[in-house]
Amino acid sequence: MKKKRRKAVSKKQKETTFTDWALLGSVIGNILQAINQAKTAQDLDSARLTLQKVTVDRNILVRTLRQWQKGYLILKSKAAKLEDGFIELKNAFSKQNEELYKLHQEQLATNEQNKSLKKENKRLKAENEKLMQKLKELSKKKSE
């Protein structure tokens, strides 16, 4: 087997020059910049996805809020109708209470009249009995 011979490298070729270092630095810089750009692109993609999710959530919240607002307005309207109904009932009850009070007062007056009429009736019955007694006595006297 033959050994491969290396080409002889000159001393001049072995020395690295400033341009070599600049080229190496530029390549490393380009690699770092590409890595940062990739990370930035990845971060932007992640942020875009997050913003899309937030937008979807926001739209859901807006729809839900609108439904709540509609429900609130419906409840408010029904509550106002109920309140109007309660006011009407309260007025009707007040009117009925007034009528009941008047009827009660009339009943009390009627009861008082009945009491006095009963007394008068008793008195008249007693007087009638006395008169009947006198009439019997007079009729006896006349027949005698």
LINTA-V703926 format. One record per backbone hydrogen bond with DSSP energy under -1.0 kcal/mol. NH is the residue of the N-H (numbers start at 1). CO is the residue of the C=O. E is the energy in kcal/mol with one decimal. If there is no record, write none. Layout:
nh = (NH NH)
co = (CO CO)
e = (E E)
This chain:
nh = (14 15 21 22 23 24 25 26 27 28 29 30 31 32 33 34 35 36 37 38 39 40 41 42 43 44 45 46 47 48 49 50 51 52 53 54 55 56 57 58 59 60 61 62 63 64 65 66 67 68 69 70 71 72 73 74 75 76 77 78 79 80 81 82 83 84 85 86 87 88 89 90 91 92 93 94 95 96 97 98 99 100 101 102 103 104 105 106 107 108 109 110 111 112 113 114 115 116 117 118 119 120 121 122 123 124 125 126 127 128 129 130 131 132 133 134 135 136 137 138 139 140 141 142 143 144)
co = (10 11 17 18 19 20 21 22 23 24 25 26 27 28 29 30 31 32 33 34 35 36 37 38 39 40 41 42 43 44 45 46 47 48 49 50 51 52 53 54 55 56 57 58 59 60 61 62 63 64 65 66 67 68 69 70 71 72 73 74 75 76 77 78 79 80 81 82 83 84 85 86 87 88 89 90 91 92 93 94 95 96 97 98 99 100 101 102 103 104 105 106 107 108 109 110 111 112 113 114 115 116 117 118 119 120 121 122 123 124 125 126 127 128 129 130 131 132 133 134 135 136 137 138 139 140)
e = (-1.7 -1.2 -2.1 -2.9 -2.8 -2.8 -3.0 -2.6 -2.4 -2.9 -2.9 -2.8 -2.6 -2.9 -2.9 -2.6 -2.5 -2.9 -2.8 -2.5 -2.8 -3.1 -3.0 -2.7 -3.2 -3.0 -2.6 -2.7 -2.9 -2.8 -2.5 -2.5 -2.8 -2.2 -2.4 -2.7 -2.6 -2.4 -2.8 -2.9 -2.6 -2.3 -2.7 -2.8 -2.5 -2.7 -3.0 -2.5 -2.3 -2.7 -2.8 -2.6 -2.9 -3.0 -2.6 -2.5 -2.9 -3.0 -2.5 -2.7 -2.9 -2.3 -2.3 -2.8 -2.7 -2.5 -2.6 -2.9 -2.4 -2.5 -2.7 -2.9 -2.6 -2.7 -3.1 -2.7 -2.6 -2.7 -2.9 -2.5 -2.4 -3.2 -2.6 -2.5 -2.9 -2.6 -2.8 -2.8 -2.8 -2.8 -2.5 -2.9 -2.9 -2.4 -2.5 -3.0 -2.5 -2.6 -2.9 -2.7 -2.5 -2.7 -3.0 -2.9 -2.8 -2.9 -2.6 -2.9 -2.7 -2.9 -2.8 -2.3 -2.7 -2.9 -2.7 -2.7 -2.7 -2.4 -2.4 -2.9 -2.5 -2.3 -2.5 -2.3 -1.9 -1.4)
